[in-house]
Amino acid sequence: MIRIMTADGPQTTKLTAEGTLSDESVETVHACCVQALSKGKAVRLWLHDVSPIGERGRTVLQRLAAAGVDLTADGVYNSSIVDEIQSAGRKGRHGSR
């Protein structure tokens, strides 16, 4: 089970996810981020107190980062995965110039 809290600011929508990142909940996180992106504001996803990120979660987070979602995570393991995804996204954007 996952809980997603949304905080809308004037220029940014912040989503905070807590719980287990199972197959269904990963898709829920993706859908919430896509909906937030549709508002035309910056979107930040904070993975706060979530289970370790598996391969499916990593794939979805990569898609979200490519779409412009700013990712952050708690915990050493999840933070390292998010940092890797963010770094790869920055390299890809700079390499495409």
Backbone torsions as a table, in degrees:
resi	resn	phi	psi	omega
1	MET	NA	141.8	179.4
2	ILE	-127.9	145.7	175.0
3	ARG	-119.5	131.4	-179.9
4	ILE	-122.4	121.9	177.9
5	MET	-107.4	139.1	-177.3
6	THR	-117.2	134.6	174.6
7	ALA	-127.9	112.0	-179.9
8	ASP	-91.6	123.5	173.7
9	GLY	-108.3	177.9	-178.7
10	PRO	-63.4	-32.7	-176.9
11	GLN	-122.2	-10.1	-174.0
12	THR	-139.3	143.2	169.4
13	THR	-110.1	124.2	179.1
14	LYS	-108.1	126.2	176.3
15	LEU	-110.1	131.5	177.0
16	THR	-116.2	122.6	-179.4
17	ALA	-108.8	134.9	177.5
18	GLU	-135.1	134.7	174.5
19	GLY	128.6	-152.3	-175.4
20	THR	-96.3	127.4	177.6
21	LEU	-90.9	80.1	175.3
22	SER	-91.6	179.4	-179.3
23	ASP	-55.3	-47.9	-178.8
24	GLU	-66.3	-42.3	-176.5
25	SER	-71.1	-30.4	176.4
26	VAL	-62.9	-41.2	178.3
27	GLU	-67.5	-34.4	176.8
28	THR	-65.0	-43.9	177.7
29	VAL	-60.3	-44.8	179.2
30	HIS	-59.6	-47.9	-178.5
31	ALA	-62.0	-41.0	179.4
32	CYS	-64.9	-39.9	178.9
33	CYS	-67.5	-41.6	178.6
34	VAL	-62.7	-42.1	178.2
35	GLN	-63.1	-42.0	179.2
36	ALA	-65.4	-39.9	178.1
37	LEU	-62.4	-31.2	-177.6
38	SER	-66.1	-15.0	178.3
39	LYS	-79.3	-9.8	176.8
40	GLY	83.3	9.4	178.4
41	LYS	-104.0	165.2	172.3
42	ALA	-64.7	145.9	-179.6
43	VAL	-123.6	130.9	176.3
44	ARG	-119.6	128.0	177.9
45	LEU	-112.1	119.5	178.4
46	TRP	-107.8	116.9	176.4
47	LEU	-89.0	92.8	-174.7
48	HIS	-104.4	118.8	176.6
49	ASP	56.8	52.5	176.5
50	VAL	-110.1	159.6	176.7
51	SER	-63.5	163.4	177.7
52	PRO	-55.7	145.0	-177.2
53	ILE	-81.9	122.0	177.3
54	GLY	-90.5	-172.8	-177.5
55	GLU	-63.0	-43.7	179.3
56	ARG	-63.9	-41.4	176.7
57	GLY	-61.8	-42.4	178.5
58	ARG	-60.7	-43.1	-179.8
59	THR	-62.8	-44.9	179.5
60	VAL	-65.0	-42.2	179.1
61	LEU	-64.6	-35.8	175.9
62	GLN	-62.7	-42.5	177.8
63	ARG	-63.7	-41.4	179.7
64	LEU	-65.7	-42.9	178.5
65	ALA	-62.4	-40.3	178.5
66	ALA	-64.5	-28.8	178.8
67	ALA	-81.8	-6.6	176.3
68	GLY	108.8	5.3	178.5
69	VAL	-75.7	130.6	176.6
70	ASP	-85.6	121.8	-174.8
71	LEU	-105.5	139.3	169.1
72	THR	-140.5	156.3	-178.9
73	ALA	-148.5	152.8	172.3
74	ASP	-89.8	158.9	175.4
75	GLY	85.2	146.8	-176.4
76	VAL	-63.1	-47.8	-176.1
77	TYR	-65.0	-53.9	-178.5
78	ASN	-65.6	-37.8	178.2
79	SER	-62.5	-39.5	-179.8
80	SER	-67.2	-37.1	177.2
81	ILE	-65.1	-46.6	179.9
82	VAL	-62.9	-42.6	177.8
83	ASP	-60.9	-41.4	178.5
84	GLU	-62.9	-43.7	179.5
85	ILE	-64.5	-45.9	-179.3
86	GLN	-63.6	-42.3	-179.9
87	SER	-64.3	-43.6	178.9
88	ALA	-62.8	-38.3	178.6
89	GLY	-65.5	-40.9	178.9
90	ARG	-66.5	-41.0	178.8
91	LYS	-63.9	-40.3	179.8
92	GLY	-64.6	-40.0	179.5
93	ARG	-70.1	-39.4	-179.4
94	HIS	-73.6	-32.3	-179.8
95	GLY	-73.9	-15.0	-176.3
96	SER	-91.6	4.7	-179.1
97	ARG	-79.4	NA	NA
